[in-house]
Amino acid sequence: MLKDILSQNPRDSFARYGLAMEYLNSGKLPEALDEFETLLKEHPDYTAGYFMAAQTLSKASRSDEAKKMLQQGIAAAQRTGNEHARSEMEGMLSDLS
């Protein structure tokens, strides 16, 4: 269903995030990361995407990339005034360091 929505509207951020999460929950990490990458290119202020992409990268044992993703996400959270997301990402970044 999410793929159908995206075929009609490829810029639908909610559907793109949902598809990435479905891939993640199914253990399809490369596919999830591809969807997160597309999401964040088109919607650079979608803070939840950075956090979940970083968690996916961490699961894939790619901690350096996860740290970079978190830094980008923290910057996005600061731009949008999303203090909760910023705090969560800073906590994860601290755990990875």
C-alpha positions in Angstrom: 0.0 0.0 0.0 2.8 2.4 0.8 4.5 1.7 -2.5 1.2 2.5 -4.2 1.0 5.8 -2.5 4.6 6.6 -3.4 4.1 5.6 -7.0 1.4 8.3 -7.2 3.2 10.8 -5.0 7.0 10.0 -4.6 7.4 13.1 -2.3 4.9 11.9 0.3 7.1 12.0 3.4 4.8 10.1 5.7 4.5 7.2 3.2 8.3 7.2 2.6 9.0 7.1 6.3 6.5 4.3 6.8 8.0 2.2 4.0 11.5 2.7 5.5 10.1 1.6 8.9 8.4 -1.5 7.3 11.7 -2.5 5.8 13.5 -1.9 9.1 11.0 -4.0 11.0 11.4 -6.8 8.5 15.1 -6.8 8.9 15.7 -5.4 5.4 18.4 -2.8 6.5 19.8 -1.9 3.1 16.3 -1.2 1.8 15.4 0.8 4.9 18.5 2.9 4.5 17.7 3.6 0.9 14.3 4.9 1.8 15.6 7.0 4.7 18.2 8.5 2.3 15.5 9.4 -0.2 13.3 10.8 2.5 16.1 13.0 3.9 17.2 14.3 0.5 13.6 15.4 -0.2 12.7 16.5 3.3 15.9 17.6 5.1 14.0 18.7 8.2 12.2 15.4 8.8 14.0 14.8 12.1 12.5 11.4 12.9 14.2 10.1 9.7 17.6 11.0 10.9 17.1 9.3 14.3 15.7 6.1 12.7 18.4 6.1 10.0 21.1 6.4 12.6 19.5 3.5 14.6 19.5 1.4 11.4 23.1 2.3 10.6 24.0 1.3 14.2 22.2 -2.1 13.8 24.3 -2.6 10.6 27.5 -2.0 12.6 28.1 1.3 10.8 28.6 3.5 13.8 30.7 6.2 12.2 27.9 6.7 9.6 25.4 6.6 12.4 27.3 9.4 14.3 27.3 11.6 11.1 23.6 11.0 10.6 22.9 12.0 14.2 25.0 15.2 13.8 22.9 16.1 10.7 19.7 15.2 12.6 20.7 17.4 15.6 21.3 20.3 13.2 17.8 19.7 11.6 16.2 19.5 15.0 17.8 22.8 16.0 16.6 24.4 12.7 13.1 23.3 13.4 13.1 23.9 17.1 12.4 20.2 17.9 14.0 19.9 21.3 12.7 16.4 22.0 14.3 15.0 18.8 17.5 16.9 19.5 17.7 15.5 23.0 17.1 11.9 21.8 19.7 12.2 19.1 22.3 13.8 21.4 21.7 10.9 23.9 22.3 8.3 21.2 25.3 10.2 19.9 26.8 10.1 23.4 26.1 6.4 23.6 27.9 5.7 20.4 31.0 7.8 21.3 
